């Protein structure tokens, strides 16, 4: 029976052509994060380790694999904006992940428009149909089971402002597939798009309606 499974202990290596971890935990929402430095320089970068962590208040978070400009900016200003990455914006999102110096504005690099936020000072991506304005709540240095530093950080933020393009509200219900969000898969270049064909519905026992 054990021959039916490939087993490995991550600390000893996976023994495969490419680490399967990212492909197994996927596809994942993309944390397309805009931030501003203490000196006012804008930054825009996608993070593949991203998700929502709380309903009330709404809290989202992403993991910075290494110390990046986004992390430095949020530490300095205490705020950021999450922007929805969609299929029409995929190429621009990809351009924004280029390894550029801190003084480079990725909005300019990717040909995108910074739009003023309502609550925070960091701008959102005008071309994106959804944006969350956030104030940082926790920045956690990730550790191994033995307590050693990994050199990576989990950034959590409370959503204090939400922008939704009106065409995505169908009778007051947000149309997830209509936004054509893209998600990160495994391997060096795999992405997925959500379309109406993938939709199915299943009610949780005891929960007739979602909150």
N, C-alpha and C positions, 0 to 999 in steps of 0.2 A: 504493500500500500504506500509506503514511504517513497517508492520509486516514481509515484505519480505526481510528486511535488518537488520543485526545486527549492531547497532550504539553504539559507545562509545566515550567518550572524554578521550584521553590518560592520562591526568593528574589525572583522577579518576579511572584508571585501565580498562583493556579490558574485564574482566569477562570470559575469555576463558582458557582452559588448558595450552595453550602456546601462547605467544605474536605473533600475526599474521603479524606484520609489516615487519619482515625480509622475510617472505614467499611471501608477496604481492609484495614487491620490489625485485623481483627475477625471475629467477636466476641471480646472479650478477657475473661479472668477479672477479677473485681473485687477490688481490695485493700481490704477493709473493715478498717481498722486502728484498734485501740484503743490508747491511750497514756495516760500520766499525767505531769502537770507536776511540776517539782521541789517545788511546794507541795502536791501531792496532788490537783489538780483533774483529773478524768477528761475524756478527749476520745475521740470516735469519729467517723471520717470515711471515706468510700469514695474509692478512687483507681482510675481506669480504666486507667492505665499500670501494670500489675502482672503479675508472672509468677514462675515458678521458674527458678533459674539453675544449680543444682548438686544432684547426687544425694547424695554422701557427702563432707562432711556436707551435709545438706539446707540450701540457701540460697535464700531468696526475696527479692524486692525490688520497690519501687515508686518511681515518679517523682513528686515534689512539684512541680507547676507553680506556682512562686512559693513564697515562704516562708510556710508554714502552721503552725498550732499543733502539728500532728502532728510536723513536722520539728523544731520547737523543743523539744518534749517528749522526742523520742528523743535529740537532742543532749545534753539535760540528764540523762537517766536511763540511756541506753544500751540501752533495751529497748522492745518493743512486742508486740502480739498481732494476728495475722491471724485474722479470723472469716469463715466461709463465708457468702456472701450467697445466699439461696435464694428461690424464688418466694413462699413464705408470708411471708418477711421483706422483700420488695421495697419495700413502702411505708415500712416503718420505716427501711430503708437509705437511701431517698430523703430522708426527714426529717433523717437525720443529716448530710446534706451541706449543710444550710442555712448561710448565712454568719453564724455566731454569734460573739460576742466570746469571748475566751480563757477568761473566767470561767464560761461556760455549759457545763454537763455535757450532752453530746449523748445519753448514755444516758437521762437524764430527758426531754430534748426528744423523743426517738423512742419513749418508753415501753418501754424495754428494761431488762433486769436485768443488772447487773455480777456475774459469778461469779468467785470467787477462782481465780487461776492456781496451778499447783503449783511452778513453778520461778522465775518472775519475779513482780514485785510488781504489774504491770499486770493488771487483770481482763479476762476474756473476756466475750463476749456469751452469756449463759446460754441464750437461745433458739436460738442457732446450733448445728447438729449437728456442726460441725467447727471446731476452733481450733488454731492453731500459736502456741505461745509462742516468742518470738524475742529474741535479743540482737544488737544492731547490730554489724556487722563493718566496714562502710565507708559513709561518706556522701560522695558524689562530686558536686562542682559541675560540671554539664554545660557544655560549651563548643562553640562553632561550629568549623568546619574551620579558621578563621583564628585560633582561640584566644580569641575573645571570650566573655565570660560570658553565658549565656542567662538567668540568674536562676532556674534550675530545678535540682533536686538529685535524684540517684539514691540511694535508701536501701536498703542490703542488710543482711540479718540472717540469722544461723544459727538454724535451728529447734532449740530445746532441749527442747521438750515438745509432745506432740500429743494432742489430745482428739478422739475419734471416737464418736459415738452408736452404741451396740451394734447397733441395728436396721439400720445401714448396712453391717454386716459379714456378708456372705452366705457361709457356709462359709469364713470368714477372708479373703474378698476384698471390698475396698471397692466398694460399689455406687454408682458415679458418678451414674447417672441417677436412682437412688432418692432421692438428696439433693435433686434438683430445683434445681441451681445455676443462677443467672442470670448472664448475661454482657453486657458493654456492646457495643453496636453503634455505628453512625455516626449522624450527625445530632444534633439537640439532645435527642432523647428515645428513641432506639431501644435496646431490650434484647432478649435472646433467652434462652430456657429450654432446658436439656438434658433430653430425655425419652428413654425406651427406643426410641422409633421412629427416632431418629437414629443409633442404634448400628450400626456395621459393624466387622468385624475384619479385620486384615491384618497378617501376621507380617513383620517385617523380615528380609531375607536374612541368614542366619548368626546370627540371634538368635531361637531358638525360643521363649524365655520372657522376659518382661519382668523386670527386676530389682525 
